[in-house]
Amino acid sequence: MTAKADDGMYPMSELPRLNLKEKGIELTAEQLFNPHQISLVDGICRVNGCTGSFVSPNGLIITNHHCAFDAIQKASTAANDLLTHGFIAANREQEIPAPDYQVRITENYRDVSAEVLSAVRDNMSFLERTKAIDKRRKELELAAEKEHPGLRAEVAEMFAGKTYVLFQYTFLKDVRLVFAPPIAVGNFGGEVDNWEWPRHTGDFSFMRAYTAPDGSSATYSKDNVPYKPKRFIQVAPEGVDENDAVFLLGYPGRTARHKTAGFLDYEQNIRLPMTVELYQWQIHEMEKAGATDRSVAIKHASRSKSLANVEKRSRGQLQGLRRAKIVATRMLKEAELQAYIDSDPLRKSRFGTLLKDIESVYQEMSAAGALEIHLLQLRQACRAASFGYFVFDASVERAKSDLDREPPYMDRNFAQSTQEIKVAMSDWHRETDEIMLAGMLERLSKIPASHEIEPLKVLFSEAKSMESVAKDMLQKTQLGDPAFVEACLKKSPDELRNTEDRLFSLIVNLHPFYLKLRDTEKAREGRLGQLYGSLVEVKQQFLATSFIPDANATLRFTCGRVRAYSPADAVVRTPISTLKGVIEKTTGVEPFITPEAVLKKYEAGEFGRFLHPRLGQVPVAILYDTDTTGGNSGSPVLNKNGHLVGVNFDRCFEATINDFAWNQDYSRSIGVDIRYVLWITGTVYGADHLLSEMGL
Ligand code: ASP
């Protein structure tokens, strides 16, 4: 009997309510998560925006190649190109520090909704409301960190404006790269195959977390020692087969399943199409810049890859929104809800205008969308502008009391934020930035509302083209120079306002507009928070059920089965791909190149114990109907006993729409099969010491 897969990224608090046995899982809720004892969750970690699993008692982490990509890229040069050739640390000394990586492990959580919401007063404006909530969240976090030194605390919003949970994490700051296959394995198929099934990508890598010798969290030092996780996840080299139950634990980033049709409309007509346009252009420019110079290509590799990932996902979401008529369906449901509200005078007086009020916020966002999105993109696309923004914003924020600062500038975060900027600066490329700045100014000049922004108006009225304005600014700017940025970080806003650097001065002059935008966003958040709080209440009455909160980068459980699907009429796709498919796809042309070492082992038939008994091939990737999103990258795919049989890395194209609505028919997640991981690591690249470390 196969149980139906669930739409559900369950928080740990929901586990006791699930019938795990019926879902084919042999573990109890307490074996999965138990804050008072060692449980499976102690072996799961968050790795920056991804998930990972500890697979040895010595802090060895398995995650995706695309999650370690930034570390691999930062350690690569044209002469020592780890992206192309892969990396194997033969021993601990050879492991490469990844200074902008952090690892966290969920220790416990508690509901703090009442404490958070008690900061709100009836007479507050929406902006004041958000600020009061944010401040209370920070107070609770700092208090928890004081009470439990060494643990990191974070308050997450579960239901907008309604429920808040304080999570405590072990937080590790020394993370190192241990093993990465060549990109031709780790990203086989590139963007052509990204978000697609069938898939033949070995999207995995190994990292290791370290602590100070006394076990406390510390930044990199050569005296640090491997982190000792409370438990680690056992690897199951036998893998899984079609129809087997699997489950995932991980840190899914964001979903929007509880948002109204107005939000989806904003996504469909404003944000997603603009994202596609802006990212396609930037990717194209970065590719052009790197085409003849490998060192430039390496600088852009990480950024270009992540933009390409979001760009294709956005196209999938657009297609899904149109095809699945999700906006129309949601509108229909809202009409039913409105009828229910209107059917009772008391209800009508409380909730009567609720849906209309929410709608009006999204209408405002849609109207302002073009300007807001492009203004924000200006300081993303042009990297020097983003460094300048960070420096000036830091000077303004650091002058405030700690609790009043934006999170990146609080004392507990500032060293890390600065470190991240420094690492990002190592990839700076002046010529590309010129093109990005010119392109963004060009785009902004076509948006009428941006002519009302004084510093932009001045630029647009210059007789010169945006290209020459950008060239002039970038040729002379010092914002790409780490020493300059470091010196600026010690200056006051007034000192920085006197800058003669034209690009920096543009950012300083735009800063008030960015502040206004930040406040606008907070006011919307305050308004929507209040409205959605009521919406959840009345929806729960109407449907007589409770909901699962949207993903918010906190720990979640999801389960399903290894399962085929049908993306189109008369098409059925089976759920296990194999090495034979890698060979069939290999053309020798990017992105379908297979390393010599892999081909040799394939031809020699050296498959060891990693053959799939039924398929007679080494399985490469598996497909299953769990409920995942970005952030589940690197999540362990676990069998019914909680043993590792794969590493989640993607979804099929149709499932990009998961973020708005999950569906049993088309929602499928993709993981790399553990047998391929072990075959590549051990048989092909000879890192047998890692297999031994995993107890194999
Ligand atoms: N590959 C995906 C990502 O990069 C993972 C997912 O969204 O399912 O975010």
Residues whose N, C-alpha, C, O or C-beta is under 5 A from the ligand:
A	BS01	LIG	N309 T628 T629 G630 G631 S633 F649 D650 R651
